[in-house]
Amino acid sequence: MKHIKNLLKAAFVAVLAWFSSCTGMYDNIDKYSSEVVYPGKYDTISGKVGFERIELDLMQAGRISQEQIKLGKAVSTVVEYDDEEHKYPLCSWVNITDLKQSKLYRFKVYTVDEKGNKSVPQEIALIAYTSIDRDLIDISSPKISSSPSSAVIDWPNGLNSVIMDYISLEYEYTSRDGETVQGSLSKGVAPRIFVNNLEPGSTDTIKVKMRVVPIVSDAIRLIDTIEMVRNIVLNMPVATTPFAPSEEAVLRANGISTFTAASVADVEKLVFPLHISSLQDVFYFPALKELDLTGEGLDNVVPTFRLSGNGGDYTPGGGAWLPCMKRSENQGTITITGIQSLIDLLENGTLEKVRYIPNSMGLDAILAPYVASGVVELVGDSDPLFPAEIRLPYRFWMEGRPQTTAFKLIWRYPLPVSEVMFPSSLENPNEVYFVTPEARNGTFAFMLPKEYIWDLERYPYFKFKVLASSEASTFDGAYDQYLRMWMRIKTRLWGVDSNNDLYGDDKEKNYDRESFKIPQANIQTRWTEFTVDLSSAVNDTKNDTGHHIRVIVLNIGGEPGGMDDNNVLNQHMEFQFADFKLCKNR
């Protein structure tokens, strides 16, 4: 019995001890029961400035969707600035708008959970770009060209600067008829505005709306394209205000002698030769409807140049353009200023007709869009402008003496018809050259000014007639060599021609001396006609000769051997030359 009592006593003590220990089982948890588990924080912050807004990127993973964001219990994004909180759905980046003060904004960005617990914040300070900054952008002043009724507003160097990148513009003005005229220049088009139909002597305002991307600092660009409005005031000249023509000689050849708007107000057609350097003058002709770019019919427009030396003095060139003449530059290197004035008239619909020789002035791409409509007429090889033969006039002829005394001639032009032998055999008996070699290598040439070359592709055959008018005995022995007509074609007249800076070193093609010889039977009896095929020079790509031929040289005798070295000839040999021409066909 005593044993049972001891067992019950021990059990009671054990139970009592168990209950005593259970009363403190949550003591270790209770001491942490007041701690907060914060939501996940953003791992970075960076900003981009826009117009009256700022974009903040908050995650190194980039801009991802809300479903992809792993930030624990975070449910919202909060941005604090200017003592205000702005709450957004949980996001990897935020667009903060309506920042209208040009000042430094300090942003604090963090996440919150459902209970409002905040993450550790990210902070950044950025200066907002506002309308105040936009209105302070300094735009370079345009170049303004004006006639009494039209004006061109142009920024020749573009509108890009260290403070902005230009994108495009729109403009608006009121014509003298009270109509609102609007236009635009798209991205990539040079900033240039053409306005017309304004009142002479008036003051007009052109409203220009530009789209630009400002450069904030250190070449950092705004992420927005903004619009700026600027007003450009035009003070239009009156009709009697003179203008300074770029191609005065050409305008005078068109019959224009007074250069004011009033004097050209009724001019509806202009002709320009191939060698012009500018088309700017078309801007001053408000009534212009037709533009002929072939040079046809204009006199006194071909440039001249002077060569002198050794007692010879010549000024080749001048007069009218010949259809066998091409502009000297290769197509890809032609530079003509003022082309935009031509484009303005085409786009505006002012020009109704333009005549143009393909590949003649480097304007092919510009004129191409207007060919189908008939506004631009392309003048082809079959056009009457290009006849089968072109006579070479005396104004391009010169003796070779300025090059050397060995080329010296005695000559007369024109030889009186009464002295011409067998004039009925000639096409032009009134245009005969009398020539006597005074020195051993008597030479003459047909030369063009450096602005032109002979068009040997369209006119590859050089033809002429020659008659040895001295007695046959004059050509006995070594002097028989003087019945040879040695042909040479060149870019310039050897070393004395400083007017050939377009091509650098001289290039030439020499023909066989024996290929063109007057038969003994023809001396004093008949004219001998020669045809020289120059097409081989066109294909001479090694020296590029065919593209640069301005000089056609004829040497009497082919620089014969066996003559006195002092260039004095003992025989007096007389020749008559006639009917020099370039031809399409043999």
C-alpha positions in Angstrom: 0.0 0.0 0.0 2.9 2.2 0.9 4.3 1.5 -2.5 1.2 2.6 -4.3 1.1 5.9 -2.5 4.7 6.6 -3.5 3.8 6.0 -7.2 0.9 8.3 -7.1 3.0 11.0 -5.5 5.6 10.8 -8.2 3.0 11.0 -10.9 1.5 14.1 -9.4 4.9 15.8 -9.3 5.6 14.9 -12.9 2.3 16.3 -14.1 2.8 19.4 -12.1 6.3 19.8 -13.6 4.9 19.4 -17.1 2.2 22.1 -16.7 4.8 24.4 -15.2 7.0 24.1 -18.3 4.2 24.6 -20.8 3.2 28.0 -19.5 6.5 29.5 -21.1 6.6 27.7 -24.5 5.9 30.9 -26.7 8.2 33.1 -24.8 10.9 33.0 -27.6 8.3 33.9 -30.3 6.6 36.6 -28.3 9.7 38.7 -28.2 9.6 39.1 -32.1 5.9 39.5 -32.4 6.2 43.3 -33.0 8.8 43.1 -35.9 7.8 44.3 -39.5 8.7 42.2 -42.7 9.5 44.9 -45.4 8.5 44.5 -49.1 11.3 44.1 -51.7 13.1 47.2 -52.8 14.1 48.4 -56.3 17.6 47.5 -57.2 18.5 50.7 -59.2 17.2 54.1 -60.4 18.0 56.1 -63.5 16.1 58.9 -65.2 15.4 60.3 -68.7 14.2 63.8 -69.2 11.3 64.6 -71.5 9.1 67.7 -72.1 7.5 68.5 -68.7 8.0 64.9 -67.7 10.6 62.5 -66.5 10.8 58.7 -66.9 12.4 56.7 -64.1 13.8 53.2 -64.6 13.8 51.2 -61.4 15.0 47.7 -62.2 18.2 46.3 -63.6 16.1 43.8 -65.5 14.7 46.6 -67.6 11.1 47.5 -68.3 9.1 44.3 -67.5 5.5 43.6 -66.9 4.0 43.6 -63.4 3.5 39.8 -63.5 7.3 39.4 -64.0 8.3 41.6 -61.0 9.5 39.7 -58.0 9.6 42.0 -55.0 8.1 39.9 -52.2 4.9 41.4 -50.8 5.2 44.7 -52.7 1.9 45.7 -54.3 2.4 49.4 -55.3 5.0 51.9 -56.3 5.3 55.2 -54.5 7.1 58.3 -55.8 7.7 61.2 -53.5 8.7 64.7 -54.6 7.7 68.2 -53.6 6.4 66.8 -50.3 3.8 64.8 -52.1 3.3 61.1 -52.6 2.2 59.7 -56.0 1.1 56.1 -55.9 1.2 53.8 -58.9 0.5 50.1 -59.5 3.7 48.0 -59.0 5.9 48.8 -62.0 9.5 48.5 -63.3 9.5 52.1 -64.5 7.3 55.2 -64.0 6.4 58.2 -66.1 6.1 61.4 -64.0 4.2 64.1 -65.9 3.0 67.7 -65.3 6.5 68.9 -64.2 6.0 72.5 -65.3 8.6 74.2 -63.2 12.1 74.4 -64.6 13.9 73.3 -61.4 15.7 70.5 -59.7 13.2 67.8 -58.6 14.3 65.2 -55.9 12.6 61.9 -56.3 12.3 59.1 -53.7 10.9 55.9 -55.0 9.9 52.8 -53.0 7.4 49.9 -52.8 4.7 49.3 -50.3 2.7 46.1 -49.3 -1.0 45.7 -48.5 -0.4 47.0 -45.0 1.4 50.1 -46.1 4.9 48.9 -45.2 7.6 50.7 -47.2 10.7 49.3 -48.8 14.1 51.0 -48.6 13.8 53.9 -51.1 15.9 54.7 -54.2 16.6 58.4 -54.7 17.6 60.6 -57.7 17.5 64.4 -58.5 16.8 65.7 -62.1 16.0 69.0 -63.6 12.8 69.2 -65.6 12.6 70.6 -69.1 9.7 73.0 -69.6 8.1 75.5 -71.9 10.4 78.1 -70.4 13.5 76.2 -71.7 11.8 75.6 -75.0 11.1 79.3 -75.5 14.7 80.1 -74.8 16.1 78.0 -77.6 18.1 80.2 -79.9 17.4 79.5 -83.6 20.0 80.7 -86.1 18.8 83.5 -88.4 17.8 82.4 -91.9 19.1 83.8 -95.1 16.3 85.6 -96.8 16.2 86.3 -100.6 13.3 88.3 -101.9 11.8 89.7 -105.0 8.8 92.0 -104.8 6.3 89.1 -104.8 8.4 86.0 -103.7 10.9 85.1 -101.0 13.1 82.2 -100.0 13.8 81.6 -96.3 16.7 79.4 -96.1 19.1 78.0 -93.5 22.1 77.0 -95.7 23.9 75.3 -92.9 20.8 73.6 -91.6 19.2 74.0 -88.2 21.1 71.4 -86.2 23.1 72.9 -83.4 24.8 72.1 -80.1 21.4 72.7 -78.3 19.0 70.9 -80.7 18.5 68.4 -83.5 16.1 69.7 -86.2 13.4 67.2 -87.4 10.9 69.0 -89.6 8.8 72.1 -89.9 5.4 73.5 -91.0 4.8 77.0 -92.1 1.8 79.3 -92.8 1.3 82.7 -94.3 -1.3 84.8 -96.0 -1.0 85.6 -99.7 -1.9 89.0 -101.2 -5.2 87.4 -102.3 -6.1 86.8 -98.6 -5.6 83.0 -98.9 -3.9 81.1 -96.1 -1.0 79.1 -97.6 0.4 76.2 -95.7 3.3 73.9 -96.3 5.6 71.4 -94.6 9.1 70.0 -94.9 9.4 66.4 -93.8 12.3 64.8 -92.0 15.5 64.8 -94.0 14.5 67.7 -96.2 16.7 70.7 -95.9 15.0 73.6 -94.1 14.0 76.0 -96.9 10.7 77.8 -97.4 9.5 79.3 -100.7 6.7 81.8 -100.4 5.2 83.7 -103.3 2.2 85.8 -104.4 3.0 88.5 -101.9 2.3 92.2 -102.2 5.3 94.3 -103.3 6.4 96.6 -100.6 4.3 94.8 -97.9 5.3 93.4 -94.5 4.4 89.8 -94.1 4.7 87.3 -91.3 5.5 83.7 -91.9 4.5 81.5 -89.0 7.0 78.6 -88.6 6.3 75.6 -86.4 9.5 73.6 -85.9 9.8 70.0 -84.5 13.1 69.6 -82.8 14.8 67.4 -80.1 16.6 69.6 -77.6 20.0 68.7 -76.3 19.9 69.1 -72.6 23.5 68.8 -71.5 26.7 66.9 -72.4 25.0 65.8 -75.6 22.1 64.2 -73.7 19.0 64.5 -75.8 15.5 65.0 -74.6 13.4 61.9 -75.1 10.6 63.9 -76.6 10.3 65.8 -79.9 8.9 69.3 -79.1 7.3 72.0 -81.2 8.5 75.5 -81.3 6.7 78.4 -83.0 8.7 81.3 -84.5 7.5 84.2 -86.6 9.6 85.5 -89.4 8.9 88.9 -90.7 9.5 89.8 -94.4 9.8 93.3 -95.7 9.1 92.8 -99.4 10.9 95.1 -101.9 9.0 97.2 -104.3 9.0 96.5 -108.1 11.7 99.1 -108.9 14.2 97.5 -106.5 17.1 96.2 -108.5 18.4 92.6 -108.1 21.9 91.3 -108.7 21.8 88.5 -111.4 24.1 85.5 -111.0 24.2 85.0 -114.8 24.2 88.6 -116.1 25.6 87.7 -119.5 23.0 85.0 -120.0 20.1 87.3 -119.1 21.4 90.0 -121.5 21.6 87.4 -124.2 17.9 86.8 -123.4 17.2 90.5 -124.2 17.1 91.7 -120.6 19.1 94.8 -119.9 17.5 96.2 -116.7 17.5 94.1 -113.6 14.4 95.1 -111.6 11.2 93.2 -110.9 9.2 95.7 -112.9 11.4 95.2 -116.0 11.1 91.4 -115.9 7.5 91.1 -114.7 6.3 90.0 -118.1 9.1 87.6 -119.1 7.6 84.2 -119.6 10.6 82.3 -121.2 14.3 82.1 -120.5 17.0 80.2 -122.3 20.1 79.1 -120.4 23.3 77.6 -121.9 24.8 74.4 -120.7 27.8 76.0 -118.9 26.0 78.1 -116.4 27.1 77.9 -112.8 23.8 79.1 -111.2 20.0 78.9 -111.7 19.3 81.4 -109.0 18.1 84.0 -111.4 14.8 82.2 -112.2 13.7 83.2 -108.7 13.3 86.9 -109.9 10.9 86.1 -112.8 7.4 85.8 -111.3 5.7 85.2 -114.7 8.2 82.6 -115.9 6.5 79.7 -117.6 9.1 78.2 -119.9 12.7 77.4 -119.3 15.0 76.1 -122.1 18.2 74.6 -120.7 19.7 73.7 -124.1 21.2 77.1 -124.9 19.5 77.0 -128.4 19.3 80.4 -130.1 21.4 82.4 -127.6 24.2 84.5 -129.1 27.2 85.9 -127.3 27.0 83.4 -124.4 30.0 81.1 -125.0 33.0 82.1 -122.9 36.2 83.2 -124.5 39.8 82.8 -123.5 43.1 84.3 -124.7 46.3 82.6 -125.9 49.2 84.7 -127.0 52.9 84.3 -127.6 55.6 84.3 -130.3 53.8 87.1 -132.2 50.4 85.3 -132.2 47.5 86.6 -130.2 44.1 84.7 -130.3 40.8 84.8 -128.4 38.9 81.6 -129.2 35.3 81.2 -128.2 32.3 83.6 -128.0 29.2 83.6 -130.0 26.4 81.0 -129.9 26.5 77.5 -128.5 26.9 74.7 -131.0 25.0 71.4 -130.7 28.4 69.5 -131.0 29.5 71.1 -127.7 29.1 69.5 -124.3 29.6 70.8 -120.8 33.1 69.8 -119.9 32.5 68.2 -116.5 31.6 64.6 -116.2 27.9 64.1 -115.2 28.6 63.2 -111.6 30.8 66.2 -110.9 28.6 69.0 -112.2 27.9 71.6 -109.6 25.2 74.3 -110.2 24.1 76.5 -107.4 20.5 77.9 -107.1 19.0 74.6 -108.2 16.4 74.9 -105.4 15.0 77.9 -107.2 14.2 75.6 -110.2 12.7 73.0 -107.8 10.5 75.7 -106.2 9.0 76.7 -109.5 8.4 73.1 -110.5 6.8 72.2 -107.2 4.7 75.3 -107.2 3.4 74.6 -110.7 4.7 77.9 -112.0 6.8 76.3 -114.8 4.8 74.8 -117.5 7.7 73.7 -119.8 11.4 72.8 -119.3 13.6 71.7 -122.2 16.6 69.6 -121.2 19.3 67.5 -122.8 19.8 64.3 -120.8 23.1 64.1 -119.0 24.0 67.6 -119.9 23.8 69.6 -116.6 23.5 67.0 -113.9 19.8 67.8 -113.4 18.4 64.5 -114.6 17.2 63.2 -111.2 15.6 66.5 -110.3 13.7 66.7 -113.5 12.7 63.1 -113.8 9.5 63.3 -111.8 8.1 65.9 -114.2 8.8 64.0 -117.5 5.7 61.9 -117.5 3.4 64.9 -117.1 5.0 66.6 -120.1 6.3 69.5 -118.0 9.9 68.4 -118.8 10.8 67.7 -122.4 13.9 65.6 -122.9 15.7 66.6 -126.0 17.0 63.4 -127.7 19.5 62.8 -130.5 16.8 62.8 -133.1 15.5 66.3 -132.1 16.0 69.0 -134.8 18.3 70.6 -132.2 20.9 68.1 -133.3 21.3 68.1 -137.1 23.4 65.6 -139.0 26.3 68.0 -139.4 27.7 71.1 -137.5 30.0 73.6 -139.3 32.9 74.7 -137.1 33.1 78.5 -137.2 36.1 80.6 -137.4 35.7 81.9 -133.9 37.1 78.6 -132.6 40.0 78.6 -135.0 43.5 79.7 -134.0 47.1 79.4 -135.3 49.4 77.2 -133.3 52.1 80.0 -133.0 51.4 80.8 -129.3 52.6 77.3 -128.6 55.9 77.5 -130.6 57.4 79.4 -133.5 57.7 76.0 -135.2 53.9 76.1 -135.7 53.9 79.5 -137.4 51.6 80.1 -140.4 50.8 82.8 -142.9 47.0 82.8 -143.2 44.0 84.8 -144.3 40.3 84.3 -143.6 38.0 84.5 -145.3 39.7 84.1 -148.6 37.8 86.2 -151.3 35.6 84.0 -153.3 37.4 85.3 -156.4 40.6 83.7 -155.2 39.0 80.4 -154.2 39.8 77.5 -156.5 36.8 75.4 -157.7 34.3 77.2 -155.3 31.4 75.1 -156.7 32.9 72.1 -155.0 32.4 73.6 -151.6 29.5 73.9 -149.3 30.6 77.2 -148.0 32.9 79.0 -150.5 32.6 82.2 -148.5 34.4 80.5 -145.5 37.7 79.4 -147.0 41.0 79.6 -145.1 44.2 80.5 -147.0 47.2 78.9 -145.2 50.9 78.8 -145.9 53.3 77.1 -143.5 55.9 79.6 -142.6 57.8 77.4 -140.2 58.6 73.7 -140.4 55.6 72.4 -138.4 52.8 74.8 -139.4 49.8 74.0 -137.3 46.3 75.3 -136.5 43.5 74.1 -134.2 39.8 74.4 -133.4 39.7 75.1 -129.6 36.8 75.4 -127.1 36.9 77.3 -123.8 37.4 75.1 -120.8 33.7 75.2 -120.0 33.1 72.9 -123.1 34.3 69.9 -124.9 33.6 68.5 -128.3 30.7 66.0 -128.2 32.5 63.2 -130.0 29.9 60.6 -128.9 27.1 62.3 -130.8 29.4 63.8 -133.6 32.3 61.3 -134.0 33.4 62.3 -137.5 35.6 65.3 -138.3 35.4 66.3 -141.9 37.2 69.0 -143.9 38.4 69.8 -147.5 41.8 70.9 -148.5 43.3 71.9 -151.8 47.1 72.3 -152.5 47.0 75.4 -154.5 50.7 75.7 -155.3 52.3 74.2 -158.4 53.0 70.4 -158.2 56.8 71.0 -158.3 56.6 72.8 -155.0 56.0 69.4 -153.4 59.0 67.7 -154.9 61.4 65.6 -152.8 61.2 66.0 -149.1 58.5 68.6 -149.5 56.2 65.8 -150.6 55.7 65.2 -146.9 53.7 68.5 -146.7 50.8 66.8 -148.5 50.1 65.0 -145.3 47.5 66.3 -142.9 48.4 65.1 -139.5 45.4 65.0 -137.0 45.8 65.2 -133.3 43.1 65.7 -130.7 43.9 67.0 -127.2 42.6 68.3 -123.9 44.5 71.5 -124.3 47.1 73.2 -126.5 50.1 71.7 -124.8 51.8 73.7 -122.1 50.7 77.2 -123.0 47.0 76.7 -122.3 46.4 77.6 -118.7 42.7 77.4 -119.2 42.4 73.7 -118.7 42.5 73.3 -115.0 39.6 70.8 -115.1 41.7 67.9 -116.3 45.2 68.3 -115.0 47.8 66.7 -117.2 47.5 67.0 -121.0 46.0 64.0 -122.8 46.1 63.5 -126.5 45.5 61.1 -129.4 47.7 61.2 -132.5 46.6 59.7 -135.8 48.8 58.1 -138.4 50.6 60.7 -140.4 50.1 58.8 -143.7 46.4 58.3 -143.2 45.4 61.6 -144.6 47.4 62.7 -147.6 46.6 64.8 -150.6 47.2 62.7 -153.8 49.7 64.3 -156.2 47.0 64.2 -158.9 44.8 66.5 -156.8 47.4 69.4 -156.6 45.8 72.5 -158.1 43.1 70.3 -159.7 40.5 69.4 -157.1 39.6 69.5 -153.5 40.4 66.5 -151.3 37.9 65.7 -148.6 39.0 63.9 -145.5 37.0 62.1 -142.8 38.6 61.5 -139.5 37.0 59.0 -137.2 37.2 60.3 -133.7 35.1 57.6 -132.1 38.2 55.7 -131.1 39.1 58.6 -128.8 35.7 58.3 -127.1 36.5 54.7 -126.3 40.0 55.4 -125.2 39.3 54.8 -121.5 43.0 54.4 -120.6 43.6 58.1 -120.9 40.0 59.2 -120.6 40.7 61.2 -123.7 37.3 61.0 -125.3 35.7 62.8 -122.3 37.9 65.8 -122.4 38.6 66.8 -126.0 38.5 70.5 -126.5 41.2 70.9 -129.1 41.2 69.5 -132.7 44.7 70.0 -134.1 45.8 69.9 -137.7 49.5 69.9 -138.5 50.5 70.4 -142.2 53.2 67.9 -143.0 53.2 65.8 -139.9 56.3 67.5 -138.5 58.4 66.2 -141.4 62.1 65.2 -141.1 64.8 66.4 -143.5 63.9 70.0 -143.0 66.1 72.9 -141.8 66.4 73.0 -138.0 65.9 76.8 -138.0 62.2 76.4 -138.8 62.6 78.3 -142.1 61.1 76.7 -145.1 62.7 77.2 -148.5 59.5 76.4 -150.3 56.4 78.5 -150.3 53.5 76.1 -150.1 50.0 77.4 -150.3 46.8 75.6 -149.2 43.1 76.3 -149.1 41.0 74.7 -146.4 37.2 74.7 -146.2 34.0 72.9 -144.9 35.3 72.1 -141.5 32.5 70.2 -139.6 31.6 67.6 -137.1 29.2 64.9 -138.3 27.0 62.2 -136.9 27.7 59.8 -139.8 30.7 59.0 -141.9 
